Amino acid sequence: MRRRSFLTELYDYVLTNRAWMLAPIIVVLLLAGVLIILGGTQAAPLIYTLF
C-alpha cells in the first residue's frame, strides 16, 4: 500500500464526506503559512506595507 501525503488525505476526506465547511479554514491556514514564510524573505517590506 502506497503512503499518501497529508494534503491528499485531507482532500479525499473533504470530497468523500462532503465536509465543505473545512474549506475556508484550510484556505486561511494556507494563506497564513504563506505570509509567515514570505515574512522571513526579501518580500517582507512589501508585505508590511500591505497591512
Backbone as a chain_set.jsonl record, in Angstrom:
{"seq": "MRRRSFLTELYDYVLTNRAWMLAPIIVVLLLAGVLIILGGTQAAPLIYTLF", "coords": {"N": [[0.837, -1.175, 0.0], [0.587, 2.146, -0.887], [1.97, 5.072, 0.582], [0.233, 8.04, 1.335], [0.175, 11.592, 0.997], [-0.406, 14.092, 3.549], [-1.989, 16.225, 2.654], [-3.272, 15.095, 0.459], [-4.782, 13.122, 1.71], [-6.452, 14.769, 3.275], [-7.81, 16.187, 1.271], [-9.201, 14.08, 0.001], [-10.822, 13.325, 2.157], [-12.445, 15.6, 2.495], [-13.827, 15.616, 0.057], [-15.093, 13.069, 0.078], [-16.673, 12.999, 2.414], [-18.17, 15.221, 2.159], [-17.469, 17.581, 3.49], [-17.522, 20.493, 3.344], [-17.39, 22.696, 4.96], [-14.898, 22.804, 6.009], [-13.263, 23.889, 4.101], [-12.931, 26.84, 4.015], [-11.426, 27.166, 6.384], [-9.11, 25.727, 5.846], [-8.098, 27.176, 3.676], [-7.568, 29.689, 4.869], [-5.606, 28.937, 6.749], [-3.581, 28.069, 4.999], [-3.0, 30.492, 3.642], [-2.075, 32.029, 5.806], [0.223, 30.573, 6.434], [1.731, 30.997, 4.106], [2.142, 33.769, 4.309], [3.703, 33.843, 6.639], [5.981, 32.474, 5.819], [6.859, 34.135, 3.711], [7.369, 36.375, 5.202], [9.895, 36.138, 6.244], [11.607, 36.581, 4.177], [13.003, 38.465, 1.401], [10.755, 39.747, 0.593], [9.446, 40.805, 2.721], [9.297, 43.669, 3.451], [7.449, 44.565, 1.529], [5.153, 43.122, 2.195], [4.636, 44.132, 4.744], [3.868, 46.736, 4.163], [1.411, 46.34, 3.039], [-0.283, 45.777, 5.151]], "CA": [[0.0, 0.0, 0.0], [1.396, 3.346, -1.031], [1.675, 6.143, 1.541], [-0.27, 9.254, 0.716], [0.517, 12.772, 1.779], [-1.457, 14.631, 4.403], [-2.896, 17.045, 1.847], [-4.089, 14.18, -0.347], [-5.756, 12.525, 2.63], [-7.415, 15.806, 3.629], [-8.62, 16.435, 0.074], [-10.114, 12.94, -0.143], [-11.797, 13.388, 3.245], [-13.411, 16.667, 2.213], [-14.677, 15.187, -1.059], [-15.88, 11.889, 0.409], [-17.642, 13.272, 3.47], [-18.841, 16.49, 1.849], [-17.155, 18.473, 4.602], [-17.146, 21.758, 2.708], [-17.167, 23.731, 5.968], [-13.473, 22.84, 6.292], [-12.541, 24.585, 3.027], [-12.433, 28.175, 4.401], [-10.411, 27.029, 7.417], [-7.892, 25.282, 5.179], [-7.597, 28.294, 2.865], [-6.998, 30.691, 5.777], [-4.358, 28.398, 7.285], [-2.58, 28.098, 3.928], [-2.596, 31.883, 3.433], [-1.261, 32.426, 6.952], [1.518, 29.928, 6.256], [2.463, 31.697, 3.05], [2.583, 35.058, 4.853], [4.787, 33.603, 7.585], [7.17, 32.124, 5.041], [7.319, 35.325, 2.996], [7.821, 37.363, 6.174], [11.31, 35.96, 6.502], [12.37, 36.728, 2.942], [13.17, 39.835, 0.919], [9.427, 40.308, 0.319], [8.868, 41.276, 3.986], [8.872, 45.075, 3.425], [6.237, 44.687, 0.711], [4.03, 42.587, 2.962], [4.351, 45.034, 5.861], [3.151, 47.922, 3.658], [0.026, 45.967, 2.749], [-1.041, 45.745, 6.382]], "C": [[0.885, 1.243, 0.0], [0.993, 4.398, -0.007], [1.238, 7.384, 0.784], [0.049, 10.437, 1.609], [-0.695, 13.249, 2.58], [-2.47, 15.434, 3.59], [-3.804, 16.188, 0.966], [-5.163, 13.535, 0.516], [-6.849, 13.533, 2.991], [-8.356, 16.106, 2.469], [-9.636, 15.312, -0.137], [-11.196, 12.942, 0.928], [-12.876, 14.424, 2.956], [-14.356, 16.245, 1.091], [-15.601, 14.045, -0.661], [-16.99, 12.203, 1.396], [-18.407, 14.571, 3.273], [-18.675, 17.487, 2.982], [-16.672, 19.82, 4.068], [-16.916, 22.869, 3.721], [-15.701, 23.82, 6.353], [-12.691, 23.648, 5.258], [-12.081, 25.985, 3.431], [-11.341, 28.116, 5.46], [-9.073, 26.648, 6.786], [-7.276, 26.421, 4.377], [-6.94, 29.346, 3.755], [-5.678, 30.202, 6.36], [-3.244, 28.393, 6.238], [-2.088, 29.512, 3.665], [-1.732, 32.387, 4.585], [0.134, 31.808, 6.854], [2.366, 30.608, 5.2], [2.969, 33.043, 3.551], [3.734, 34.891, 5.836], [6.08, 33.281, 6.843], [7.728, 33.35, 4.324], [7.81, 36.415, 3.943], [9.296, 37.266, 6.476], [12.18, 36.133, 5.276], [12.516, 38.208, 2.587], [11.831, 40.509, 0.641], [8.779, 40.898, 1.566], [8.467, 42.756, 3.952], [7.606, 45.303, 2.588], [5.01, 44.208, 1.467], [3.64, 43.538, 4.078], [3.612, 46.282, 5.395], [1.697, 47.591, 3.319], [-0.852, 46.012, 3.987], [-0.756, 46.959, 7.206]], "O": [[1.816, 1.359, 0.798], [-0.196, 4.595, 0.245], [1.792, 7.73, -0.26], [0.176, 10.299, 2.826], [-1.835, 12.864, 2.321], [-3.675, 15.328, 3.819], [-4.969, 16.524, 0.755], [-6.315, 13.416, 0.101], [-8.032, 13.192, 3.01], [-9.562, 16.261, 2.666], [-10.803, 15.577, -0.422], [-12.348, 12.605, 0.654], [-14.065, 14.168, 3.144], [-15.56, 16.492, 1.171], [-16.776, 14.05, -1.027], [-18.117, 11.734, 1.241], [-19.198, 14.97, 4.128], [-19.628, 18.156, 3.381], [-15.538, 20.226, 4.321], [-16.31, 23.887, 3.386], [-15.288, 24.806, 6.963], [-11.559, 24.051, 5.526], [-10.914, 26.306, 3.207], [-10.421, 28.934, 5.439], [-8.03, 27.187, 7.154], [-6.059, 26.609, 4.401], [-5.864, 29.844, 3.426], [-4.726, 30.976, 6.457], [-2.091, 28.68, 6.558], [-0.889, 29.723, 3.481], [-0.755, 33.1, 4.357], [1.124, 32.471, 7.165], [3.573, 30.776, 5.373], [4.101, 33.426, 3.255], [4.648, 35.715, 5.861], [7.15, 33.769, 7.209], [8.938, 33.576, 4.331], [8.582, 37.284, 3.539], [9.892, 38.244, 6.927], [13.379, 35.858, 5.329], [12.189, 39.085, 3.386], [11.782, 41.727, 0.471], [7.675, 41.438, 1.486], [7.365, 43.077, 4.397], [6.787, 46.158, 2.927], [3.947, 44.822, 1.386], [2.454, 43.737, 4.34], [2.81, 46.837, 6.147], [0.846, 48.48, 3.316], [-2.052, 46.262, 3.879], [-1.31, 47.111, 8.295]]}, "num_chains": 1, "name": "protein.A"}
